């Protein structure tokens, strides 16, 4: 299997996957608020709904990552896509909040697509190209978030539940694509074993302690993950509650952000790392993220929110560089386990982050300062930036610059 062809296959799979996710982003908060009965109750419910998804992903994503090391990436990816399709159908028919929770629990159980996609990218990429190819994966996510939210916002004008049906159909199409087209990336001779210890959701986190850089970066992941959860959990709540946006306006704004993200990660990440190295790329992205939060905290007009999106797109420089740095520290046989451990850590953050973010948003909304959650996000980003600076200073110069070679 040619590496370039395999890379194209997984990028197409990721594109369709993200489009399905993007379809429901502009309308899910509105549906939750409708079923919860008020904006403040809906905000808190969204936090718990997101946490339920993250908890299931925390428990099951590392298991599926280990299974992908043993049985290959393709079958695990197909299982994940099947679960996502069922989730969207449950959300479409959900008569109350209990059904919404059931759908999110199912999606979290099978939500291994990102873990498997990362491992797949590592399988088909030479070490010196991994940061660039992780950037292409990020760019694919950006394209998905151009098309998905824009389409979801438009469909949302015809009913809050319509995008869920479209997402189910799109994910079903992706399942068929994976079943008949997507090749396996991990040859049998490179597959590892699988033991019952993989059933322990806390055990995969040990992989972060087996490699010095992963151990050092674990707290950084927590801080930056908490910051990211603020925007993920409150964006639509903020735009609808403070600016009075409709699903269509949210879809257009998120599509615009996806376009910016795709441009940055597809056209900028490779040349930026090649010229400035991992360290400067990471710090540039993190500083941009800090400014994004500061702008959002005081944004009360549409132009200011769009300005925050422009700045925030530059924040996308950091993650592919960090991801490439991590992948170069482990062997091919360990990629799935390590990617699963990273997803596990992010999912654990995702259990508590949305609850904290939506609680602070609800408090700020009722007290007259709706941007309070974004100030909290800025504080988390500053702490993460300071910590990763310390980590990078302790690394050999060759490791920092290897992406540029």
C-alpha positions as CSV (number, residue, x, y, z in Angstrom):
1,X,0.0,0.0,0.0
2,X,1.5,3.4,-1.0
3,X,1.7,5.8,1.8
4,X,0.3,8.7,-0.2
5,X,-2.7,6.8,-1.2
6,X,-3.4,5.6,2.3
7,X,-3.1,9.1,3.6
8,X,-5.7,10.3,1.1
9,X,-8.0,7.5,2.2
10,X,-8.0,8.4,5.9
11,X,-8.3,12.1,5.2
12,X,-11.5,11.5,3.2
13,X,-12.8,9.3,6.0
14,X,-12.0,12.1,8.5
15,X,-13.6,14.7,6.3
16,X,-16.9,12.9,6.1
17,X,-16.8,12.1,9.8
18,X,-16.2,15.7,10.8
19,X,-18.9,16.9,8.5
20,X,-21.4,14.7,10.4
21,X,-20.2,16.2,13.7
22,X,-20.3,19.7,12.3
23,X,-23.9,19.3,11.1
24,X,-25.3,19.2,14.6
25,X,-23.1,21.8,16.3
26,X,-25.3,24.8,15.4
27,X,-28.5,23.1,16.6
28,X,-27.7,20.8,19.5
29,X,-27.7,23.6,22.2
30,X,-31.0,24.9,20.9
31,X,-32.5,21.4,21.2
32,X,-31.2,21.0,24.7
33,X,-32.5,24.4,25.8
34,X,-35.9,23.5,24.3
35,X,-36.1,20.2,26.2
36,X,-34.6,21.7,29.4
37,X,-37.1,24.6,29.5
38,X,-34.7,27.6,29.9
39,X,-31.4,29.1,28.8
40,X,-29.6,28.7,32.1
41,X,-30.9,25.2,32.7
42,X,-30.0,24.3,29.1
43,X,-26.5,25.7,29.6
44,X,-25.9,23.5,32.6
45,X,-27.5,20.5,30.9
46,X,-25.2,20.9,27.9
47,X,-22.2,20.7,30.3
48,X,-23.4,17.4,31.8
49,X,-24.4,16.1,28.3
50,X,-20.9,16.7,27.0
51,X,-19.4,15.3,30.1
52,X,-21.3,12.1,29.7
53,X,-19.9,11.7,26.2
54,X,-16.4,12.4,27.4
55,X,-16.7,9.9,30.3
56,X,-17.7,7.1,27.9
57,X,-14.9,8.0,25.6
58,X,-12.4,8.0,28.5
59,X,-13.5,4.5,29.4
60,X,-13.6,3.0,25.9
61,X,-11.3,5.0,23.5
62,X,-8.1,3.6,25.0
63,X,-9.6,0.1,24.7
64,X,-10.4,0.6,21.1
65,X,-6.9,2.1,20.6
66,X,-5.4,-1.0,22.0
67,X,-7.7,-3.2,19.9
68,X,-6.5,-1.3,16.8
69,X,-2.9,-2.2,17.7
70,X,-4.0,-5.8,17.9
71,X,-6.5,-6.2,15.1
72,X,-5.8,-3.2,12.8
73,X,-7.2,0.3,12.4
74,X,-9.9,-0.4,9.9
75,X,-12.3,-2.7,11.9
76,X,-12.2,-0.4,14.9
77,X,-12.9,2.6,12.7
78,X,-15.9,0.9,11.2
79,X,-17.3,0.1,14.7
80,X,-16.9,3.8,15.6
81,X,-18.7,5.0,12.6
82,X,-21.6,2.5,13.1
83,X,-22.0,3.8,16.7
84,X,-22.0,7.4,15.5
85,X,-24.7,6.8,13.0
86,X,-26.9,5.2,15.7
87,X,-26.2,8.2,18.0
88,X,-27.5,10.7,15.4
89,X,-30.7,8.7,14.9
90,X,-31.3,8.7,18.6
91,X,-30.8,12.4,18.8
92,X,-33.2,12.9,15.9
93,X,-36.0,10.9,17.6
94,X,-35.2,11.9,21.2
95,X,-38.5,12.9,23.0
96,X,-36.7,14.1,26.2
97,X,-33.3,14.8,27.8
98,X,-32.9,11.1,28.9
99,X,-32.8,10.0,25.3
100,X,-30.3,12.7,24.5
101,X,-28.1,11.4,27.3
102,X,-28.5,7.8,25.9
103,X,-27.4,9.0,22.5
104,X,-24.3,10.8,23.8
105,X,-23.3,7.8,25.9
106,X,-23.5,5.6,22.8
107,X,-21.4,8.1,20.8
108,X,-18.8,8.2,23.5
109,X,-18.6,4.5,23.7
110,X,-17.7,4.2,20.0
111,X,-16.0,7.6,19.7
112,X,-12.6,6.2,18.7
113,X,-12.4,7.7,15.2
114,X,-10.0,10.5,16.2
115,X,-7.7,8.0,18.1
116,X,-7.7,5.6,15.1
117,X,-7.2,8.4,12.6
118,X,-4.1,9.7,14.5
119,X,-2.7,6.2,14.7
120,X,-3.4,5.7,11.0
121,X,-1.6,8.9,10.2
122,X,1.4,7.7,12.2
123,X,1.3,4.3,10.4
124,X,1.6,5.8,7.0
125,X,3.9,8.7,7.7
126,X,7.7,8.7,8.0
127,X,8.8,10.2,11.3
128,X,10.0,13.5,9.7
129,X,6.6,14.0,7.9
130,X,4.3,13.3,10.9
131,X,3.9,16.8,12.1
132,X,3.1,17.9,8.5
133,X,0.6,15.1,8.0
134,X,-1.0,15.7,11.4
135,X,-1.4,19.3,10.1
136,X,-3.2,17.9,7.0
137,X,-5.5,15.9,9.2
138,X,-6.2,19.2,11.1
139,X,-6.8,20.9,7.8
140,X,-9.3,18.2,6.9
141,X,-11.1,18.8,10.1
142,X,-11.1,22.5,9.1
143,X,-12.7,21.7,5.8
144,X,-15.3,19.5,7.5
145,X,-16.1,22.4,9.8
146,X,-16.5,24.6,6.8
147,X,-19.1,22.4,5.2
148,X,-20.7,20.7,8.2
149,X,-21.8,23.7,10.3
150,X,-22.8,25.8,7.3
151,X,-25.0,23.0,6.1
152,X,-26.3,22.2,9.6
153,X,-27.1,25.9,10.2
154,X,-29.0,26.1,7.0
155,X,-30.9,22.8,7.7
156,X,-31.6,24.1,11.2
157,X,-33.8,26.8,9.8
158,X,-36.2,24.0,8.8
159,X,-36.2,22.5,12.2
160,X,-33.7,21.8,15.0
161,X,-33.8,18.0,14.4
162,X,-33.3,18.0,10.7
163,X,-29.5,18.2,10.8
164,X,-29.4,15.1,13.0
165,X,-31.0,13.0,10.3
166,X,-28.6,14.5,7.7
167,X,-25.7,13.6,10.0
168,X,-26.9,10.0,10.3
169,X,-27.1,9.7,6.6
170,X,-23.6,11.2,6.1
171,X,-22.1,8.9,8.7
172,X,-23.8,5.9,7.1
173,X,-22.1,6.9,3.8
174,X,-18.8,7.1,5.6
175,X,-19.4,3.6,7.0
176,X,-19.9,2.3,3.5
177,X,-16.8,4.1,2.2
178,X,-14.7,2.6,5.0
179,X,-16.2,-0.9,4.4
180,X,-15.5,-1.0,0.7
181,X,-12.7,1.5,0.1
182,X,-10.5,2.2,3.1
183,X,-7.4,0.0,3.3
184,X,-5.8,-1.3,6.5
185,X,-2.7,0.7,7.5
186,X,-1.1,-1.7,10.1
187,X,0.4,-4.9,8.6
188,X,-0.2,-8.1,10.6
189,X,3.5,-8.4,11.3
190,X,3.6,-5.1,13.1
191,X,0.6,-5.7,15.3
192,X,1.0,-6.1,19.0
193,X,-0.9,-8.2,21.6
194,X,-4.0,-7.5,23.6
195,X,-4.5,-8.4,27.3
196,X,-7.3,-7.9,29.8
197,X,-5.4,-5.1,31.4
198,X,-6.5,-3.0,28.4
199,X,-10.0,-3.1,30.0
200,X,-8.8,-0.8,32.8
201,X,-9.5,2.8,31.6
202,X,-6.9,4.2,33.9
203,X,-4.1,1.8,32.9
204,X,-3.5,3.4,29.4
205,X,-2.4,6.6,31.2
206,X,0.7,4.7,32.2
207,X,1.9,5.1,28.6
208,X,2.3,8.8,29.3
209,X,4.7,8.0,32.1
210,X,6.9,5.6,30.1
211,X,8.2,8.4,27.9
212,X,9.8,11.4,29.6
213,X,8.3,14.0,27.2
214,X,4.8,12.5,27.5
215,X,5.0,12.6,31.3
216,X,6.2,16.2,31.2
217,X,3.4,17.2,28.7
218,X,0.5,15.5,30.6
219,X,-0.3,18.5,32.7
220,X,0.0,20.8,29.7
221,X,-2.6,18.7,27.9
222,X,-4.9,19.1,30.9
223,X,-4.6,22.9,31.0
224,X,-4.9,23.4,27.3
225,X,-7.8,20.8,27.2
226,X,-9.7,22.8,29.9
227,X,-9.2,26.0,27.9
228,X,-10.4,24.3,24.7
229,X,-13.5,23.0,26.4
230,X,-14.6,26.6,27.3
231,X,-15.1,27.5,23.6
232,X,-16.4,24.1,22.6
233,X,-19.1,24.1,25.4
234,X,-20.2,27.7,25.3
235,X,-19.8,29.2,21.8
236,X,-23.4,28.6,20.6
237,X,-24.8,29.5,24.0
238,X,-22.9,32.8,23.9
239,X,-23.8,33.7,20.4
240,X,-27.4,32.9,20.8
241,X,-27.8,34.3,24.3
242,X,-25.7,37.5,24.0
243,X,-25.9,38.4,20.2
244,X,-29.2,36.7,19.4
245,X,-27.7,34.6,16.5
246,X,-29.7,32.0,14.7
247,X,-28.5,28.5,13.8
248,X,-27.8,29.8,10.3
249,X,-25.5,32.6,11.6
250,X,-23.7,30.1,13.8
251,X,-23.3,27.7,10.9
252,X,-21.8,30.5,8.7
253,X,-19.4,31.6,11.5
254,X,-18.2,28.1,12.2
255,X,-17.8,27.5,8.5
256,X,-15.7,30.6,8.3
257,X,-13.5,29.4,11.1
258,X,-13.2,26.0,9.4
259,X,-12.0,27.8,6.3
260,X,-9.4,29.7,8.2
261,X,-8.3,26.6,10.1
262,X,-7.9,24.6,6.9
263,X,-5.8,27.4,5.4
264,X,-3.5,27.7,8.4
265,X,-3.0,24.0,8.9
266,X,-2.7,23.0,5.2
267,X,-0.7,26.0,3.9
268,X,1.1,27.3,7.0
269,X,2.0,24.5,9.5
270,X,4.5,22.7,7.2
271,X,6.5,25.8,6.1
272,X,6.3,27.3,9.6
273,X,7.7,24.2,11.3
274,X,10.4,23.9,8.6
275,X,11.5,27.4,9.1
276,X,11.1,28.0,12.8
277,X,11.0,24.5,14.4
278,X,8.6,22.9,16.8
279,X,9.2,25.3,19.7
280,X,8.4,28.6,18.0
281,X,5.4,27.0,16.2
282,X,3.9,25.7,19.4
283,X,4.4,29.0,21.3
284,X,3.0,31.1,18.4
285,X,-0.1,28.9,18.3
286,X,-0.6,29.1,22.1
287,X,-0.1,32.9,22.3
288,X,-2.7,33.3,19.5
289,X,-5.1,31.1,21.5
290,X,-4.6,33.4,24.6
291,X,-5.6,36.5,22.5
292,X,-8.6,34.6,21.1
293,X,-10.0,34.1,24.7
294,X,-9.3,37.7,25.6
295,X,-11.2,39.1,22.6
296,X,-14.1,36.7,23.2
297,X,-14.4,37.8,26.8
298,X,-15.3,41.3,25.8
299,X,-17.0,40.6,22.4
300,X,-20.5,42.0,22.2
301,X,-20.7,42.5,18.4
302,X,-20.5,40.3,15.4
303,X,-17.3,41.9,14.0
304,X,-15.5,41.2,17.4
305,X,-16.6,37.6,17.3
306,X,-15.3,37.2,13.8
307,X,-12.0,38.9,14.9
308,X,-11.7,36.3,17.6
309,X,-12.1,33.5,15.0
310,X,-9.3,35.0,12.8
311,X,-6.9,35.1,15.8
312,X,-8.1,31.6,17.0
313,X,-7.3,30.0,13.7
314,X,-3.6,30.8,14.3
315,X,-3.9,28.8,17.5
316,X,-4.2,25.7,15.2
317,X,-0.4,25.9,14.7
318,X,0.3,24.4,18.1
319,X,-1.6,21.0,18.2
320,X,-0.1,19.4,15.0
321,X,3.4,20.4,16.2
322,X,2.8,18.9,19.6
323,X,1.2,15.8,18.1
324,X,4.2,15.3,15.8
325,X,6.6,15.8,18.6
326,X,4.9,13.1,20.7
327,X,4.6,10.5,17.8
328,X,8.3,10.7,17.2
329,X,9.0,9.5,20.8
330,X,7.4,6.0,20.4
331,X,7.7,3.0,18.1
332,X,5.2,2.0,15.4
333,X,3.8,-0.8,17.6
334,X,3.0,1.7,20.4
335,X,1.3,4.4,18.3
336,X,-2.2,3.2,18.9
337,X,-1.7,2.7,22.7
338,X,0.0,6.2,23.1
339,X,-2.7,7.9,20.9
340,X,-5.3,6.1,23.0
341,X,-3.7,7.3,26.2
342,X,-3.7,10.9,24.9
343,X,-7.3,10.6,23.9
344,X,-8.0,9.1,27.3
345,X,-6.4,12.1,29.0
346,X,-8.3,14.6,26.8
347,X,-11.5,12.7,27.4
348,X,-11.0,12.8,31.2
349,X,-10.5,16.6,30.9
350,X,-13.7,16.6,28.8
351,X,-15.6,15.1,31.7
352,X,-14.9,18.0,34.0
353,X,-14.2,20.8,31.5
354,X,-17.7,21.3,30.1
355,X,-19.3,21.2,33.5
356,X,-17.0,23.9,34.7
357,X,-17.2,26.0,31.6
358,X,-21.0,25.9,31.4
359,X,-21.4,26.6,35.1
360,X,-19.1,29.6,34.8
361,X,-21.0,30.8,31.7
362,X,-24.4,30.4,33.5
363,X,-23.0,32.3,36.5
364,X,-21.6,35.1,34.2
365,X,-24.8,35.3,32.2
366,X,-27.0,35.7,35.3
367,X,-24.5,38.2,36.9
368,X,-24.2,40.4,33.8
369,X,-20.7,39.3,32.6
370,X,-21.3,36.6,30.0
371,X,-17.6,36.6,29.0
372,X,-16.4,35.2,32.4
373,X,-15.9,31.7,31.0
374,X,-13.5,33.1,28.3
375,X,-11.4,34.8,30.9
376,X,-11.1,31.5,32.6
377,X,-10.0,29.9,29.3
378,X,-7.3,32.6,28.9
379,X,-6.0,31.8,32.4
380,X,-5.8,28.1,31.5
381,X,-4.0,28.9,28.2
382,X,-1.4,31.1,29.9
383,X,-0.6,28.4,32.5
384,X,-0.3,25.8,29.7
385,X,2.0,28.0,27.7
386,X,4.3,28.7,30.6
387,X,4.5,25.0,31.4
388,X,5.2,23.9,27.9
389,X,7.9,26.5,27.6
390,X,9.6,24.9,30.6
391,X,9.3,21.4,29.0
392,X,10.7,22.6,25.6
393,X,13.7,24.3,27.3
394,X,14.6,20.9,28.8
395,X,14.6,19.1,25.5
396,X,17.8,18.7,23.3
397,X,18.0,21.1,20.4
398,X,18.0,18.2,17.9
399,X,14.6,17.0,19.2
400,X,13.1,20.5,19.0
401,X,14.3,21.0,15.5
402,X,13.8,17.5,14.0
403,X,10.7,18.6,12.2
404,X,12.6,21.0,10.2
405,X,15.2,18.5,9.0
